[in-house]
Amino acid sequence: MQSLIPLVQIQVILGFICGVIILCLQIRAYRKHKHKFFLTLANSTIFAFAASALASYPYFFSSSESQALNLYHLSIPLGALATILATWGSFQLFRSYDQK
């Protein structure tokens, strides 16, 4: 199981890099077009970062099992909120294109 930790770390780091790129694109799009759904999408990305950071913390730093479980339990509502905001922001984005 220990041999999986570096692979999980790489996967998490790649996910964060992808998230940073997406967040930059969302902020740039909001600055250019001023559509509020880009802010909704950016907020969903930020909440997803927080959820991922909490859930992946034990893979990067030493922590007890109870600490890891507590962090994971904290990450679940943040991940759910990120999902809701991402879905709503995407719905608004596609709806705006349908209205043109």
PyMOL commands that place a pseudoatom at each C-alpha (Angstrom):
pseudoatom trace, name=CA, resn=MET, resi=1, chain=A, elem=C, hetatm=0, pos=[0.000, 0.000, 0.000]
pseudoatom trace, name=CA, resn=GLN, resi=2, chain=A, elem=C, hetatm=0, pos=[2.880, 2.368, 0.754]
pseudoatom trace, name=CA, resn=SER, resi=3, chain=A, elem=C, hetatm=0, pos=[4.062, 2.128, -2.856]
pseudoatom trace, name=CA, resn=LEU, resi=4, chain=A, elem=C, hetatm=0, pos=[0.780, 3.732, -3.955]
pseudoatom trace, name=CA, resn=ILE, resi=5, chain=A, elem=C, hetatm=0, pos=[1.367, 6.943, -1.987]
pseudoatom trace, name=CA, resn=PRO, resi=6, chain=A, elem=C, hetatm=0, pos=[3.800, 8.527, -4.501]
pseudoatom trace, name=CA, resn=LEU, resi=7, chain=A, elem=C, hetatm=0, pos=[1.378, 7.706, -7.314]
pseudoatom trace, name=CA, resn=VAL, resi=8, chain=A, elem=C, hetatm=0, pos=[-1.517, 9.304, -5.420]
pseudoatom trace, name=CA, resn=GLN, resi=9, chain=A, elem=C, hetatm=0, pos=[0.666, 12.345, -4.739]
pseudoatom trace, name=CA, resn=ILE, resi=10, chain=A, elem=C, hetatm=0, pos=[1.462, 12.701, -8.440]
pseudoatom trace, name=CA, resn=GLN, resi=11, chain=A, elem=C, hetatm=0, pos=[-2.209, 12.378, -9.334]
pseudoatom trace, name=CA, resn=VAL, resi=12, chain=A, elem=C, hetatm=0, pos=[-3.195, 15.024, -6.768]
pseudoatom trace, name=CA, resn=ILE, resi=13, chain=A, elem=C, hetatm=0, pos=[-0.486, 17.425, -7.944]
pseudoatom trace, name=CA, resn=LEU, resi=14, chain=A, elem=C, hetatm=0, pos=[-1.570, 17.009, -11.573]
pseudoatom trace, name=CA, resn=GLY, resi=15, chain=A, elem=C, hetatm=0, pos=[-5.173, 17.651, -10.540]
pseudoatom trace, name=CA, resn=PHE, resi=16, chain=A, elem=C, hetatm=0, pos=[-4.159, 20.853, -8.759]
pseudoatom trace, name=CA, resn=ILE, resi=17, chain=A, elem=C, hetatm=0, pos=[-2.163, 22.024, -11.790]
pseudoatom trace, name=CA, resn=CYS, resi=18, chain=A, elem=C, hetatm=0, pos=[-5.179, 21.386, -14.011]
pseudoatom trace, name=CA, resn=GLY, resi=19, chain=A, elem=C, hetatm=0, pos=[-7.400, 23.186, -11.502]
pseudoatom trace, name=CA, resn=VAL, resi=20, chain=A, elem=C, hetatm=0, pos=[-5.124, 26.237, -11.429]
pseudoatom trace, name=CA, resn=ILE, resi=21, chain=A, elem=C, hetatm=0, pos=[-5.217, 26.431, -15.230]
pseudoatom trace, name=CA, resn=ILE, resi=22, chain=A, elem=C, hetatm=0, pos=[-9.012, 26.140, -15.250]
pseudoatom trace, name=CA, resn=LEU, resi=23, chain=A, elem=C, hetatm=0, pos=[-9.344, 28.751, -12.490]
pseudoatom trace, name=CA, resn=CYS, resi=24, chain=A, elem=C, hetatm=0, pos=[-7.127, 31.172, -14.439]
pseudoatom trace, name=CA, resn=LEU, resi=25, chain=A, elem=C, hetatm=0, pos=[-9.261, 30.652, -17.551]
pseudoatom trace, name=CA, resn=GLN, resi=26, chain=A, elem=C, hetatm=0, pos=[-12.458, 31.232, -15.557]
pseudoatom trace, name=CA, resn=ILE, resi=27, chain=A, elem=C, hetatm=0, pos=[-11.135, 34.452, -14.034]
pseudoatom trace, name=CA, resn=ARG, resi=28, chain=A, elem=C, hetatm=0, pos=[-9.865, 35.657, -17.400]
pseudoatom trace, name=CA, resn=ALA, resi=29, chain=A, elem=C, hetatm=0, pos=[-13.218, 34.904, -19.012]
pseudoatom trace, name=CA, resn=TYR, resi=30, chain=A, elem=C, hetatm=0, pos=[-15.049, 36.772, -16.253]
pseudoatom trace, name=CA, resn=ARG, resi=31, chain=A, elem=C, hetatm=0, pos=[-12.812, 39.823, -16.659]
pseudoatom trace, name=CA, resn=LYS, resi=32, chain=A, elem=C, hetatm=0, pos=[-13.360, 39.811, -20.405]
pseudoatom trace, name=CA, resn=HIS, resi=33, chain=A, elem=C, hetatm=0, pos=[-17.076, 38.973, -20.635]
pseudoatom trace, name=CA, resn=LYS, resi=34, chain=A, elem=C, hetatm=0, pos=[-18.413, 39.975, -17.172]
pseudoatom trace, name=CA, resn=HIS, resi=35, chain=A, elem=C, hetatm=0, pos=[-20.799, 37.000, -17.043]
pseudoatom trace, name=CA, resn=LYS, resi=36, chain=A, elem=C, hetatm=0, pos=[-21.490, 36.014, -13.434]
pseudoatom trace, name=CA, resn=PHE, resi=37, chain=A, elem=C, hetatm=0, pos=[-21.536, 32.300, -14.244]
pseudoatom trace, name=CA, resn=PHE, resi=38, chain=A, elem=C, hetatm=0, pos=[-17.760, 32.483, -14.628]
pseudoatom trace, name=CA, resn=LEU, resi=39, chain=A, elem=C, hetatm=0, pos=[-17.607, 33.596, -10.989]
pseudoatom trace, name=CA, resn=THR, resi=40, chain=A, elem=C, hetatm=0, pos=[-19.849, 30.678, -10.045]
pseudoatom trace, name=CA, resn=LEU, resi=41, chain=A, elem=C, hetatm=0, pos=[-17.506, 28.316, -11.875]
pseudoatom trace, name=CA, resn=ALA, resi=42, chain=A, elem=C, hetatm=0, pos=[-14.432, 29.926, -10.282]
pseudoatom trace, name=CA, resn=ASN, resi=43, chain=A, elem=C, hetatm=0, pos=[-15.979, 29.537, -6.825]
pseudoatom trace, name=CA, resn=SER, resi=44, chain=A, elem=C, hetatm=0, pos=[-16.702, 25.883, -7.539]
pseudoatom trace, name=CA, resn=THR, resi=45, chain=A, elem=C, hetatm=0, pos=[-13.047, 25.400, -8.456]
pseudoatom trace, name=CA, resn=ILE, resi=46, chain=A, elem=C, hetatm=0, pos=[-11.916, 27.046, -5.217]
pseudoatom trace, name=CA, resn=PHE, resi=47, chain=A, elem=C, hetatm=0, pos=[-14.218, 24.818, -3.144]
pseudoatom trace, name=CA, resn=ALA, resi=48, chain=A, elem=C, hetatm=0, pos=[-12.945, 21.793, -5.082]
pseudoatom trace, name=CA, resn=PHE, resi=49, chain=A, elem=C, hetatm=0, pos=[-9.373, 22.836, -4.226]
pseudoatom trace, name=CA, resn=ALA, resi=50, chain=A, elem=C, hetatm=0, pos=[-10.283, 23.026, -0.543]
pseudoatom trace, name=CA, resn=ALA, resi=51, chain=A, elem=C, hetatm=0, pos=[-12.016, 19.634, -0.612]
pseudoatom trace, name=CA, resn=SER, resi=52, chain=A, elem=C, hetatm=0, pos=[-9.109, 18.014, -2.442]
pseudoatom trace, name=CA, resn=ALA, resi=53, chain=A, elem=C, hetatm=0, pos=[-6.550, 19.562, -0.113]
pseudoatom trace, name=CA, resn=LEU, resi=54, chain=A, elem=C, hetatm=0, pos=[-8.364, 18.258, 2.955]
pseudoatom trace, name=CA, resn=ALA, resi=55, chain=A, elem=C, hetatm=0, pos=[-8.889, 14.780, 1.520]
pseudoatom trace, name=CA, resn=SER, resi=56, chain=A, elem=C, hetatm=0, pos=[-5.332, 14.429, 0.231]
pseudoatom trace, name=CA, resn=TYR, resi=57, chain=A, elem=C, hetatm=0, pos=[-3.542, 15.934, 3.254]
pseudoatom trace, name=CA, resn=PRO, resi=58, chain=A, elem=C, hetatm=0, pos=[-2.735, 12.523, 4.802]
pseudoatom trace, name=CA, resn=TYR, resi=59, chain=A, elem=C, hetatm=0, pos=[-0.958, 11.484, 1.579]
pseudoatom trace, name=CA, resn=PHE, resi=60, chain=A, elem=C, hetatm=0, pos=[1.507, 14.357, 1.927]
pseudoatom trace, name=CA, resn=PHE, resi=61, chain=A, elem=C, hetatm=0, pos=[1.881, 14.787, 5.699]
pseudoatom trace, name=CA, resn=SER, resi=62, chain=A, elem=C, hetatm=0, pos=[1.985, 12.416, 8.623]
pseudoatom trace, name=CA, resn=SER, resi=63, chain=A, elem=C, hetatm=0, pos=[-1.341, 12.222, 10.431]
pseudoatom trace, name=CA, resn=SER, resi=64, chain=A, elem=C, hetatm=0, pos=[-3.217, 9.796, 12.588]
pseudoatom trace, name=CA, resn=GLU, resi=65, chain=A, elem=C, hetatm=0, pos=[-6.098, 7.761, 11.264]
pseudoatom trace, name=CA, resn=SER, resi=66, chain=A, elem=C, hetatm=0, pos=[-8.590, 9.818, 13.268]
pseudoatom trace, name=CA, resn=GLN, resi=67, chain=A, elem=C, hetatm=0, pos=[-7.156, 13.072, 11.874]
pseudoatom trace, name=CA, resn=ALA, resi=68, chain=A, elem=C, hetatm=0, pos=[-7.310, 11.684, 8.346]
pseudoatom trace, name=CA, resn=LEU, resi=69, chain=A, elem=C, hetatm=0, pos=[-10.937, 10.648, 8.841]
pseudoatom trace, name=CA, resn=ASN, resi=70, chain=A, elem=C, hetatm=0, pos=[-11.849, 14.057, 10.264]
pseudoatom trace, name=CA, resn=LEU, resi=71, chain=A, elem=C, hetatm=0, pos=[-10.237, 15.818, 7.312]
pseudoatom trace, name=CA, resn=TYR, resi=72, chain=A, elem=C, hetatm=0, pos=[-12.005, 13.517, 4.892]
pseudoatom trace, name=CA, resn=HIS, resi=73, chain=A, elem=C, hetatm=0, pos=[-15.339, 14.147, 6.613]
pseudoatom trace, name=CA, resn=LEU, resi=74, chain=A, elem=C, hetatm=0, pos=[-14.733, 17.907, 6.309]
pseudoatom trace, name=CA, resn=SER, resi=75, chain=A, elem=C, hetatm=0, pos=[-13.923, 17.540, 2.624]
pseudoatom trace, name=CA, resn=ILE, resi=76, chain=A, elem=C, hetatm=0, pos=[-17.230, 15.886, 1.731]
pseudoatom trace, name=CA, resn=PRO, resi=77, chain=A, elem=C, hetatm=0, pos=[-19.503, 18.952, 2.160]
pseudoatom trace, name=CA, resn=LEU, resi=78, chain=A, elem=C, hetatm=0, pos=[-16.953, 21.130, 0.372]
pseudoatom trace, name=CA, resn=GLY, resi=79, chain=A, elem=C, hetatm=0, pos=[-16.826, 18.662, -2.516]
pseudoatom trace, name=CA, resn=ALA, resi=80, chain=A, elem=C, hetatm=0, pos=[-20.616, 18.551, -2.630]
pseudoatom trace, name=CA, resn=LEU, resi=81, chain=A, elem=C, hetatm=0, pos=[-20.777, 22.354, -2.709]
pseudoatom trace, name=CA, resn=ALA, resi=82, chain=A, elem=C, hetatm=0, pos=[-18.154, 22.428, -5.470]
pseudoatom trace, name=CA, resn=THR, resi=83, chain=A, elem=C, hetatm=0, pos=[-20.230, 19.960, -7.481]
pseudoatom trace, name=CA, resn=ILE, resi=84, chain=A, elem=C, hetatm=0, pos=[-23.425, 21.963, -7.042]
pseudoatom trace, name=CA, resn=LEU, resi=85, chain=A, elem=C, hetatm=0, pos=[-21.716, 25.231, -8.025]
pseudoatom trace, name=CA, resn=ALA, resi=86, chain=A, elem=C, hetatm=0, pos=[-19.993, 23.621, -11.014]
pseudoatom trace, name=CA, resn=THR, resi=87, chain=A, elem=C, hetatm=0, pos=[-23.274, 22.155, -12.218]
pseudoatom trace, name=CA, resn=TRP, resi=88, chain=A, elem=C, hetatm=0, pos=[-25.132, 25.442, -11.748]
pseudoatom trace, name=CA, resn=GLY, resi=89, chain=A, elem=C, hetatm=0, pos=[-22.370, 27.464, -13.395]
pseudoatom trace, name=CA, resn=SER, resi=90, chain=A, elem=C, hetatm=0, pos=[-22.266, 25.087, -16.368]
pseudoatom trace, name=CA, resn=PHE, resi=91, chain=A, elem=C, hetatm=0, pos=[-26.056, 25.242, -16.659]
pseudoatom trace, name=CA, resn=GLN, resi=92, chain=A, elem=C, hetatm=0, pos=[-25.879, 29.060, -16.711]
pseudoatom trace, name=CA, resn=LEU, resi=93, chain=A, elem=C, hetatm=0, pos=[-23.080, 28.983, -19.290]
pseudoatom trace, name=CA, resn=PHE, resi=94, chain=A, elem=C, hetatm=0, pos=[-24.986, 26.744, -21.694]
pseudoatom trace, name=CA, resn=ARG, resi=95, chain=A, elem=C, hetatm=0, pos=[-28.199, 28.674, -21.134]
pseudoatom trace, name=CA, resn=SER, resi=96, chain=A, elem=C, hetatm=0, pos=[-26.454, 31.918, -22.079]
pseudoatom trace, name=CA, resn=TYR, resi=97, chain=A, elem=C, hetatm=0, pos=[-25.352, 30.396, -25.365]
pseudoatom trace, name=CA, resn=ASP, resi=98, chain=A, elem=C, hetatm=0, pos=[-28.886, 29.146, -26.050]
pseudoatom trace, name=CA, resn=GLN, resi=99, chain=A, elem=C, hetatm=0, pos=[-30.200, 32.678, -25.583]
pseudoatom trace, name=CA, resn=LYS, resi=100, chain=A, elem=C, hetatm=0, pos=[-27.953, 34.109, -28.326]
for i in range(1, 100): cmd.bond("trace and resi %d" % i, "trace and resi %d" % (i + 1))
show_as sticks, trace
zoom trace
